[in-house]
Amino acid sequence: MIAPVSGVQLDPLEVAWAIPLGEEPAVGALPQSSVKGARLALEQVVRRALLRPPCVVSFSGGRDSSAVLALAVLVARREGLAEPIPVTNRFAAVPSADERDWQELVVRHLRLSDWTCLELTDELDMLGPAAVDILHRHGVLAPFNSHFHVPLLALAPGGSLLTGIGGDEVFEPTDRAPLGRLLYGRALPSRRQLKPLALATLPRSIRRLRLASEPAFKSYGWLRREARIEIARRYADWMADEPISYQASMRTWWWRSRVLQCNLDAKRLLARDLNVEIHHPFADPDVLLAYGADRGRLGPPGRVWAIRELFGDLLPQAVIERESKSTFNGAFWTGAALPFVERWGGEGVDTDLVDIRRLRDEWMRPEPSPHSFALLQQAFLADCSGRRPRGTEVAGQAVTTAAAPILRRRPSAPPRR
């Protein structure tokens, strides 16, 4: 087992942009693993979670969470363990997060008799009860929406939680994959791949300059120009260091990234508060090593291919091949934070990095940029000046009490085969 990193803190620039930057100095490259085969490595991770019941699965209905659930069900039934319980956060007021049809398809396919759905409104707002509770216990975490898992953790006291965190990065081809296929696989690029291939072949110094000049950095208007330049520089430095080899990328680059390590550390903190053991199969070091060894220098050609290879025997074909993806931004900005924004006097933010007037204007927009949300939480903490709102004394209590109604769904059993 790889020793976890604890106490990963955001620096002022990372708070200003709400995204960790670069590599985590306390984390080394992954050593070689003794686990042979990614499927076996994945099964070992979910088995550890199942051995600590109740085992809750964060289940959105997307491919990653569906794959984790399906694998946990397989291992539990094969080994006579208590079956995992899928738990779903639902938001009736956020159409982009509606995955009911996909969720029900997966639950029926797996023949599950127990499924918990939490019907939420503003409980997971950036300044809602779950987020405020975490802010007073741990400060600003990355990612800013880490409190999304609080209602799920609260349903597994003394047990375990499985998530699908890390699937995007493991199953999607790396930015330099076209070059890797040309060099290692002798595969001629398609016309669509010519531009990515040309970019991937540029010297590091040129790629770094190109990455740092991405137009997206100019859209963060609440950041002062010098702050945007420095964020772009640090982002480009990290991205330009990505290896061509997929296997090397997983072992020496992605695993060491602050994006991943801050995320894992935040989830460990929240799980520890509720005496829950949390596992992320797609971000587990043994899985990263085993899948890197399986896929070698080329990596997976795409997410559909990867999901089919690993979970084709467990999931409906429609789920494997789906192209849609839900978004939950509307659940984090419901209007609950507006009273604070309207009375905010500019406290708590670094004015050398941030233009206060433009930041307030950003928060007053109907859909502000999520890149401004860490600053919102930091400003809120400064405004509280040590005061702890009532209702946040017990981790998770406020949000689980407010999540009414909590639905316990028992799908009708499909016809026997």
C-alpha positions as CSV (number, residue, x, y, z in Angstrom):
1,M,0.0,0.0,0.0
2,I,1.1,3.5,-0.8
3,A,1.2,5.8,2.3
4,P,-1.4,8.6,1.9
5,V,-0.3,12.2,1.8
6,S,-2.0,14.3,4.4
7,G,-2.3,18.0,5.0
8,V,-2.2,19.1,1.3
9,Q,-2.9,22.8,1.4
10,L,-3.8,25.3,-1.3
11,D,-1.6,28.3,-1.9
12,P,-3.1,31.7,-2.6
13,L,-2.9,31.4,-6.4
14,E,-4.6,28.0,-6.3
15,V,-7.4,29.4,-4.2
16,A,-7.7,32.3,-6.6
17,W,-8.2,29.9,-9.5
18,A,-9.8,27.1,-7.5
19,I,-7.6,24.5,-9.1
20,P,-4.3,23.0,-7.6
21,L,-1.3,23.5,-9.8
22,G,1.7,21.4,-10.7
23,E,3.0,18.3,-8.9
24,E,2.9,17.6,-5.2
25,P,6.5,17.6,-3.8
26,A,5.7,15.1,-1.0
27,V,4.6,12.5,-3.5
28,G,7.1,10.3,-5.4
29,A,6.6,8.3,-8.6
30,L,4.8,5.0,-8.1
31,P,7.0,1.9,-7.7
32,Q,6.3,-1.2,-9.7
33,S,3.2,-3.2,-8.6
34,S,3.0,-6.9,-7.9
35,V,-0.7,-6.9,-9.1
36,K,-1.0,-8.4,-12.5
37,G,-3.9,-7.1,-14.5
38,A,-6.1,-4.1,-14.0
39,R,-9.3,-6.0,-13.5
40,L,-7.7,-8.0,-10.7
41,A,-6.4,-4.8,-9.1
42,L,-9.8,-3.2,-9.4
43,E,-11.5,-6.2,-7.7
44,Q,-9.0,-6.1,-4.9
45,V,-9.9,-2.4,-4.2
46,V,-13.6,-3.0,-4.1
47,R,-13.2,-6.1,-2.0
48,R,-11.4,-4.0,0.7
49,A,-14.4,-1.7,0.7
50,L,-16.9,-4.6,0.9
51,L,-15.1,-6.1,3.9
52,R,-16.1,-3.0,5.8
53,P,-19.9,-2.8,5.6
54,P,-22.1,-1.0,5.0
55,C,-20.4,-0.4,1.6
56,V,-21.9,2.6,-0.1
57,V,-21.3,3.4,-3.8
58,S,-21.4,7.0,-5.0
59,F,-23.7,6.3,-8.0
60,S,-24.6,9.0,-10.5
61,G,-25.4,6.8,-13.4
62,G,-22.4,7.8,-15.4
63,R,-20.1,5.2,-16.8
64,D,-17.4,5.4,-14.1
65,S,-19.8,5.1,-11.1
66,S,-21.8,2.4,-12.9
67,A,-18.6,0.4,-13.5
68,V,-17.6,0.7,-9.9
69,L,-21.0,-0.4,-8.7
70,A,-21.2,-3.3,-11.1
71,L,-17.8,-4.6,-10.1
72,A,-18.6,-4.3,-6.4
73,V,-21.8,-6.3,-7.0
74,L,-19.9,-9.0,-8.8
75,V,-17.3,-9.4,-6.1
76,A,-19.9,-9.3,-3.3
77,R,-22.0,-12.0,-4.8
78,R,-19.0,-14.2,-5.8
79,E,-17.6,-14.0,-2.2
80,G,-20.8,-14.1,-0.2
81,L,-20.4,-10.6,1.1
82,A,-23.1,-8.0,1.8
83,E,-24.0,-6.2,-1.4
84,P,-23.0,-2.6,-1.9
85,I,-25.7,0.0,-1.6
86,P,-25.8,2.6,-4.4
87,V,-26.6,6.1,-3.2
88,T,-27.5,8.9,-5.5
89,N,-27.7,12.6,-5.0
90,R,-30.6,14.0,-7.0
91,F,-31.5,17.6,-7.8
92,A,-34.9,18.2,-9.3
93,A,-34.1,21.8,-10.0
94,V,-30.9,20.9,-12.1
95,P,-32.0,19.4,-15.4
96,S,-28.3,18.9,-16.5
97,A,-27.8,16.5,-13.5
98,D,-30.8,14.3,-14.4
99,E,-29.6,10.8,-15.0
100,R,-32.7,8.8,-13.8
101,D,-33.1,6.8,-17.0
102,W,-29.4,5.7,-16.9
103,Q,-29.5,5.0,-13.2
104,E,-32.6,2.8,-13.5
105,L,-31.1,0.9,-16.4
106,V,-28.0,0.0,-14.5
107,V,-29.9,-0.9,-11.3
108,R,-32.2,-3.2,-13.2
109,H,-29.4,-4.8,-15.1
110,L,-27.5,-5.5,-11.9
111,R,-30.7,-6.9,-10.2
112,L,-30.2,-4.8,-7.1
113,S,-33.0,-4.7,-4.5
114,D,-31.7,-1.7,-2.6
115,W,-31.0,1.8,-3.8
116,T,-31.0,5.1,-1.9
117,C,-31.8,8.4,-3.6
118,L,-31.3,11.7,-1.8
119,E,-33.6,14.4,-3.1
120,L,-31.7,17.6,-2.5
121,T,-32.4,21.3,-3.2
122,D,-29.8,23.8,-1.9
123,E,-28.1,21.6,0.7
124,L,-24.9,21.3,-1.5
125,D,-24.7,25.0,-2.4
126,M,-21.3,26.5,-2.1
127,L,-22.4,28.1,1.1
128,G,-25.0,25.4,2.0
129,P,-25.0,23.4,5.2
130,A,-22.6,20.7,4.0
131,A,-20.0,23.2,2.6
132,V,-20.2,25.5,5.6
133,D,-19.7,22.5,8.0
134,I,-16.5,21.5,6.1
135,L,-15.2,25.1,5.9
136,H,-15.3,25.4,9.7
137,R,-13.7,22.1,10.2
138,H,-11.1,22.0,7.5
139,G,-11.0,25.3,5.6
140,V,-11.1,25.6,1.8
141,L,-10.5,22.2,0.2
142,A,-9.8,21.2,-3.4
143,P,-11.9,20.5,-5.3
144,F,-14.3,23.2,-4.1
145,N,-17.2,20.7,-4.4
146,S,-15.7,18.0,-2.1
147,H,-18.8,18.4,0.1
148,F,-20.8,16.6,-2.7
149,H,-19.9,13.3,-0.9
150,V,-20.9,14.4,2.6
151,P,-24.5,13.0,2.3
152,L,-23.2,9.7,1.0
153,L,-20.5,9.4,3.8
154,A,-23.1,10.2,6.4
155,L,-25.0,7.0,5.3
156,A,-22.0,4.7,5.9
157,P,-20.9,5.4,9.5
158,G,-18.3,2.8,10.4
159,G,-18.4,1.4,6.8
160,S,-16.9,2.3,3.5
161,L,-17.6,4.5,0.4
162,L,-16.6,3.7,-3.2
163,T,-16.3,6.5,-5.8
164,G,-15.6,6.8,-9.5
165,I,-13.0,9.6,-9.0
166,G,-10.2,9.4,-11.5
167,G,-12.0,7.6,-14.4
168,D,-11.7,10.7,-16.7
169,E,-8.0,10.8,-16.5
170,V,-7.3,7.0,-16.6
171,F,-9.6,6.1,-19.6
172,E,-9.3,9.2,-21.8
173,P,-6.2,9.3,-24.1
174,T,-3.5,11.6,-22.9
175,D,-2.8,14.9,-24.7
176,R,0.3,13.4,-26.2
177,A,-1.4,10.1,-27.2
178,P,-1.3,10.8,-31.0
179,L,2.5,11.2,-30.8
180,G,2.8,8.0,-28.8
181,R,0.8,6.0,-31.3
182,L,3.0,7.3,-34.1
183,L,6.3,6.6,-32.3
184,Y,5.4,3.4,-30.4
185,G,2.6,1.9,-32.5
186,R,3.7,3.1,-35.9
187,A,0.1,4.1,-36.5
188,L,-0.4,6.8,-39.2
189,P,-2.6,9.6,-37.9
190,S,-6.0,10.4,-39.3
191,R,-6.7,13.8,-40.7
192,R,-8.5,14.7,-37.4
193,Q,-5.4,13.8,-35.5
194,L,-2.9,15.9,-37.5
195,K,-3.3,19.1,-35.5
196,P,-3.0,17.4,-32.0
197,L,0.0,15.4,-33.4
198,A,1.7,18.6,-34.6
199,L,1.2,20.2,-31.2
200,A,2.5,17.1,-29.4
201,T,5.7,17.1,-31.4
202,L,6.7,20.6,-30.6
203,P,9.6,21.1,-28.2
204,R,8.7,21.5,-24.5
205,S,9.6,25.2,-24.5
206,I,7.2,25.9,-27.5
207,R,4.4,23.7,-26.0
208,R,4.8,25.5,-22.7
209,L,4.5,29.0,-24.4
210,R,1.4,27.8,-26.3
211,L,-0.2,26.4,-23.2
212,A,0.4,29.5,-21.3
213,S,-1.3,31.6,-23.9
214,E,-4.5,29.7,-24.0
215,P,-7.4,32.2,-24.4
216,A,-9.2,30.6,-21.4
217,F,-6.9,32.3,-19.0
218,K,-8.1,35.7,-20.2
219,S,-11.7,34.9,-19.2
220,Y,-11.0,35.0,-15.4
221,G,-11.7,38.7,-15.2
222,W,-11.6,38.8,-11.3
223,L,-7.9,37.9,-11.4
224,R,-5.4,40.7,-11.9
225,R,-3.3,40.4,-15.0
226,E,-0.1,39.4,-13.1
227,A,-2.0,36.6,-11.3
228,R,-3.4,35.2,-14.6
229,I,0.1,35.2,-16.1
230,E,1.5,33.3,-13.1
231,I,-1.3,30.8,-13.1
232,A,-0.9,30.2,-16.8
233,R,2.9,29.8,-16.3
234,R,2.5,27.2,-13.6
235,Y,-0.2,25.3,-15.5
236,A,1.8,25.3,-18.6
237,D,4.9,24.1,-16.7
238,W,3.0,21.1,-15.4
239,M,1.2,20.2,-18.7
240,A,4.4,20.5,-20.7
241,D,6.0,17.8,-18.5
242,E,3.5,15.1,-19.4
243,P,5.3,12.1,-20.7
244,I,4.6,10.7,-24.2
245,S,4.2,7.2,-22.7
246,Y,0.8,6.5,-21.2
247,Q,2.4,4.1,-18.6
248,A,4.9,6.7,-17.6
249,S,2.2,9.4,-17.4
250,M,0.2,7.4,-14.9
251,R,3.1,6.4,-12.8
252,T,5.2,9.6,-12.7
253,W,3.0,12.5,-13.8
254,W,-0.7,12.0,-13.0
255,W,-0.2,10.3,-9.7
256,R,2.1,13.1,-8.5
257,S,-0.3,15.9,-9.6
258,R,-1.7,18.2,-7.0
259,V,-5.0,18.0,-8.7
260,L,-5.2,14.3,-7.8
261,Q,-3.5,14.4,-4.4
262,C,-5.5,17.4,-3.1
263,N,-8.7,15.6,-4.1
264,L,-7.7,12.4,-2.4
265,D,-6.6,14.2,0.7
266,A,-9.8,16.2,0.9
267,K,-11.9,13.0,0.6
268,R,-9.9,11.3,3.3
269,L,-10.5,14.2,5.7
270,L,-14.3,14.0,5.2
271,A,-14.4,10.3,5.4
272,R,-12.3,10.3,8.6
273,D,-14.8,12.7,10.2
274,L,-17.5,10.1,9.9
275,N,-15.4,7.0,10.5
276,V,-15.8,5.9,6.9
277,E,-13.1,4.2,4.8
278,I,-13.1,5.7,1.3
279,H,-11.8,4.1,-1.8
280,H,-11.4,5.4,-5.4
281,P,-10.7,2.4,-7.6
282,F,-9.7,4.5,-10.6
283,A,-7.2,6.5,-8.6
284,D,-5.8,3.6,-6.6
285,P,-2.0,3.3,-7.0
286,D,-2.1,-0.5,-7.7
287,V,-4.8,0.1,-10.4
288,L,-2.8,2.9,-12.0
289,L,0.2,0.7,-12.2
290,A,-1.6,-2.4,-13.4
291,Y,-3.6,-0.6,-16.0
292,G,-0.5,1.3,-17.1
293,A,1.3,-2.1,-17.5
294,D,-1.7,-3.5,-19.4
295,R,-1.9,-0.6,-21.8
296,G,1.8,0.1,-22.0
297,R,3.1,3.2,-23.8
298,L,0.1,3.7,-26.1
299,G,-2.7,3.8,-23.5
300,P,-6.4,3.1,-24.2
301,P,-7.6,4.4,-27.6
302,G,-10.7,5.9,-25.9
303,R,-13.1,5.7,-23.0
304,V,-15.7,3.5,-24.7
305,W,-13.0,1.0,-25.7
306,A,-11.6,1.0,-22.1
307,I,-14.9,0.6,-20.4
308,R,-15.8,-2.3,-22.7
309,E,-12.5,-4.0,-22.2
310,L,-12.7,-3.9,-18.4
311,F,-16.4,-4.0,-17.7
312,G,-18.1,-5.2,-20.9
313,D,-19.3,-8.3,-19.1
314,L,-20.9,-6.3,-16.3
315,L,-22.7,-3.3,-17.9
316,P,-25.4,-2.8,-20.5
317,Q,-24.1,-2.0,-23.9
318,A,-26.0,1.3,-24.0
319,V,-24.2,2.5,-20.9
320,I,-20.8,1.6,-22.2
321,E,-21.4,3.5,-25.5
322,R,-23.2,6.5,-24.1
323,E,-21.8,9.9,-25.1
324,S,-23.7,12.2,-22.8
325,K,-22.4,13.3,-19.4
326,S,-24.2,15.1,-16.6
327,T,-23.1,18.3,-15.0
328,F,-23.8,19.4,-11.4
329,N,-22.7,23.0,-11.4
330,G,-26.3,24.1,-10.8
331,A,-26.4,22.1,-7.6
332,F,-23.5,24.2,-6.2
333,W,-25.0,27.6,-7.1
334,T,-28.6,27.7,-6.1
335,G,-28.8,31.3,-4.8
336,A,-28.2,30.4,-1.2
337,A,-24.9,32.3,-1.3
338,L,-26.3,35.5,-2.7
339,P,-27.2,37.2,0.7
340,F,-23.5,36.8,1.7
341,V,-22.3,38.2,-1.6
342,E,-24.6,41.2,-1.4
343,R,-23.2,42.2,2.0
344,W,-19.6,41.2,1.5
345,G,-17.2,44.0,2.1
346,G,-14.2,42.5,0.3
347,E,-12.7,40.7,3.3
348,G,-10.7,37.5,3.0
349,V,-9.2,37.7,-0.5
350,D,-5.7,38.7,-1.6
351,T,-6.2,42.0,-3.4
352,D,-2.7,41.7,-5.0
353,L,-4.3,38.8,-6.9
354,V,-7.9,39.7,-7.1
355,D,-10.0,42.6,-8.2
356,I,-12.7,42.8,-5.5
357,R,-15.3,44.7,-7.6
358,R,-15.0,42.3,-10.6
359,L,-15.1,39.3,-8.2
360,R,-18.4,40.5,-6.7
361,D,-19.7,41.1,-10.2
362,E,-18.8,37.5,-11.1
363,W,-20.7,36.2,-8.2
364,M,-23.7,38.2,-9.0
365,R,-24.0,36.5,-12.4
366,P,-26.7,33.9,-12.8
367,E,-24.0,31.2,-13.5
368,P,-20.7,32.4,-12.1
369,S,-17.5,30.6,-13.1
370,P,-16.7,27.7,-10.8
371,H,-13.1,28.9,-10.8
372,S,-14.3,31.7,-8.4
373,F,-15.9,29.4,-5.9
374,A,-12.8,28.7,-3.7
375,L,-12.5,32.5,-3.2
376,L,-16.2,32.6,-2.2
377,Q,-15.6,30.1,0.5
378,Q,-12.4,31.8,1.7
379,A,-14.2,35.1,1.9
380,F,-17.0,33.5,3.8
381,L,-14.6,32.1,6.4
382,A,-13.0,35.5,6.9
383,D,-16.4,37.1,7.4
384,C,-17.3,34.5,10.0
385,S,-14.2,35.5,12.1
386,G,-14.2,32.3,14.0
387,R,-18.0,32.1,14.5
388,R,-19.5,28.7,13.9
389,P,-23.1,28.7,12.6
390,R,-25.5,26.6,14.5
391,G,-26.3,23.2,13.0
392,T,-22.8,22.4,11.9
393,E,-21.5,20.7,15.1
394,V,-21.7,17.2,13.8
395,A,-20.1,16.3,10.4
396,G,-22.8,15.6,7.9
397,Q,-25.7,16.1,10.3
398,A,-27.0,19.3,8.8
399,V,-27.2,18.1,5.2
400,T,-28.6,14.6,6.0
401,T,-31.3,16.1,8.2
402,A,-32.1,18.6,5.5
403,A,-32.1,16.1,2.7
404,A,-35.8,15.4,2.8
405,P,-37.3,13.3,1.7
406,I,-34.7,10.5,1.6
407,L,-36.0,7.9,-0.8
408,R,-35.3,4.2,-0.4
409,R,-35.9,2.8,-3.8
410,R,-36.4,-0.9,-4.3
411,P,-36.6,-1.5,-8.1
412,S,-39.0,-4.2,-9.3
413,A,-37.0,-7.3,-10.1
414,P,-36.5,-8.0,-13.8
415,P,-37.7,-11.3,-15.3
416,R,-35.7,-14.3,-14.3
417,R,-33.2,-15.5,-16.9
